[in-house]
């Protein structure tokens, strides 16, 4: 994953002892107010709401720094997956997230990263990439130009990304917040990113890495979530049961995986999940680390037995 240029962040001093509210808290309240104005929710929007945010986003950092015993042979498993990834091309390897945006000004480049991350939800990588390129070609990869653009135009340019109608609305709302509260830039903390419409933990941590070069968490999508559970790497607190959501997986992984692996693990497991440890009919026979996987061959045999029971009866 390409490294973004480090940009120093300015911190605003403040004290509550003298009754003065710190500036950063005032700014956060303003963002919350404008986000509340533009952010609407309905039962049909659960794919972007990320219900698990309430459970995890506001917890103190110590939940992520807790240390538990790492899974047995995890280092051998990672090295084995790395070897398999080198020998087989995955769809995620075809996407260059920096294509066309490296020439942008720092603010615009960071906004482009945020836009691309928002578009990626529920969408294949190449579809996201092509939509982002169309926005770039039409000069809409800046908060200012997107804020001024017609929502219908944005909608037509990002089609056919998943839920493109709702995402076009969210992009307009995000652009408005970035222009009015961040001078055209994007938030520089996970907490502030989570206040933006459509932004969940995965997007927030991805943006922190790609836009601000700050590693504060692991980016967990459906592939990382699935593979981690199959390998027995994650579990719910106090149990031996697997995690139920990508956010639970992120928290569990961060309790034992060394921080130097936090960035690379996403690309590693996404590609592995696209080529070997696939959602349906995982290729366990081709996997070189199956001996360390408690789920190896189990889903294959389960699928085969299910197919037999559903086989249509012969006509008499």
Secondary structure, 3 states (H helix, E strand, C coil): CCCCCCCCCCCCCCCCCCCCCCHHHHHHHHHHHHHHHHCCCCHHHHHHHCCCHHHHCCCCCHHHHCCCCCCCCHHHHHHHHHHHHHHCCCHHHHCCCCCCCCCCCHHHHHHHHHHHHHHHCCCCHHHHHHHHHHHHHCCCCCHHHHHHCCHHHHHHHHCCCCCHHHHHHHHHHHHHHHHHHHCCCCCCCHHHHCCCCCCCHHHHHHHHHHHHCCCCCCCCCHHHHHHHHHCCCCCCCCCCCCCCCHHHHHHHHHCCCCHHHCCHHHHHHHHHHHHCCCCCCCCHHHCCCHHHCCCCCHHHHHHHHHHHHCCCCCCC
